[in-house]
């Protein structure tokens, strides 16, 4: 099992402290496991305290030996009750907490213990740190992408007329898991869950659901209303396979198109336009344009190609993003989207997904996970991009 | 696709209002999707407002048509911004919110909009309502259990020496998903995730992790440190398969033991004791004993059988519960556990899981999902309980 190297964790903590100092924070707590994993290398039941001056301390409820093995931090100590932390936080006046994800009652509990301390939302700092990835993180996302590549290679062997979308989804799980796919795509959100098995065929590609996505799919029930469903896959319909993979917590996200027999022209044409938009936007990504301007540019391209009304959804369901940052969570910075007035930077990793949706008949599009490094973009999910007709 | 009947939803809302009145609440908001699914039948992106007097209103962000189809509520209305709700909450003075799960910032946002209103934690009321299940809910859990039964029947066909735990986990996903298994086991917790693929062989059965469980397993990485791992399954070791299933959001949880070639005597004996504890506790469950007393009774039984030190974990890792309530979440009431001073009631559904753990060599035990109805217990997960030797 691979553990985060000491210098990796130290680098992240050092960058955190720089931003804490700028924000006049003399301490910060990290209670959400995805966040303290980033700063410690472990997701054991614990919480992290980072003082501006001094060593970070990981307080571990369970299991201490495993936390010590997984985390290169010097201070990994067992804790039973929250009150035990009091001696460690003396002199802290202005302290960061993840107020965007931590439940109200838990924050109140900390406020009760810490007393007269100013509580500040540390989530903007976390998001800022995580918007660019280190070479170590990129290597894990490369591995996730390589798992995805192997899974997609197997699809032509198993995709058959008459099987349900979810049957295919289950098979892809059985291919991906032995390669290290962890099965859950984490999202920074109370209510938004992402499923790997986002497989939509024909009309289910045009079904909208609760997620802020061009297409949601039918899903399995009102309790899981997104992704693959019990609909049978038929000949001659577009089959959109958006199968996210997770490795050591890091995700790769990609979409490819398949069909049995043939794919109707409209979806083929839409796919070609999406692919064109995808590469044209990437080629502009490092010109200093804002993400908002890149998004407008992509809309212009879709419009010129005659797909204005299908681009990223139809009618009132059109979404306002073309790409989302990706890493430990599926909704990191950057977003190539309306209102995002920052440019694409070195070290960013994002999933770019131009897609076209046609009411009642289906969807078509492409998605790749892309890293910006050495002033260039590179597709991590280097999977055959031709439409696969079986 | 199956939707919650109108009378089912009306019954739940009526019971909610009774408890709201007792707690002097004149309104309650439900922002967490598992909770508003329970009261509405839909998990579209929405939030629910229930006034003590008057009809509940589901405010839907996306997607309104689907929410109207899935929910039998009369008032399902689209909403764009939180401020839109103001006209609907006039006269509310004391209002419930799920303060145990809703992030601090979101609660603050509501406080800002609602102004001078008293905010009360509604989660104890939610837990109280959900501690017993309706016949409709039990029917969904029966279906989940029937999926599990089919999956377990297939295990002997595919379990082979030399395959990894996670390879088996992936195969079980491929069997379960086409039957309607939804792949995620929801838990009411910030940091606790449950994976279906809880498959532990030999020594991984004795590995402790962050979860409050007798055994955690090795998992796939520090980011997914629970459940099936890359360890190869060998001859002559205990193989514990705890494969939870979810159907329409409702879960069934069960554990059975397997071995290739033979199972060492200690694990066979431990299994027999666990099975004995399981049924003896069930036979006492309806005598009016508290859950705490039932738990102590189970410890006595394990001790008398000579398994005091292995029961529910070893040394400092012994856990203090034998059973957990189950439904839409994996940690509902009741808990047959230390400190739980309530009795088992009609309508409760729980997973009872006596397990023995032996340091470095593995674990053995049984688990069933059990419903209390007509004054009797009934095992929903009626799967062969003999140890399967391949």
Interface residues (C-beta under 8 A of the other chain):
Chain A: X1 X2 X3 X4 X31 X32 X33 X37 X41 X42 X43 X44 X45 X46 X61 X62 X63 X66 X70 X97 X99 X100 X101 X102 X103 X104 X105 X106 X107 X108 X121 X164 X166 X167 X169 X170 X171 X173 X174 X175 X176 X177 X178 X180 X182 X183 X184 X190 X191 X193 X195 X197 X208 X209 X210 X211 X212 X216 X218 X220 X221 X222 X223 X224 X225 X228 X230 X246 X247 X248 X249 X250 X317 X328
Chain B: X1 X2 X3 X4 X31 X32 X33 X37 X41 X42 X43 X44 X45 X46 X61 X62 X63 X66 X70 X97 X99 X100 X101 X102 X103 X104 X105 X106 X107 X108 X121 X164 X166 X167 X169 X170 X171 X173 X174 X175 X176 X177 X178 X180 X182 X183 X184 X190 X191 X193 X195 X197 X208 X209 X210 X211 X212 X216 X218 X220 X221 X222 X223 X224 X225 X228 X230 X246 X247 X248 X249 X250 X317 X328
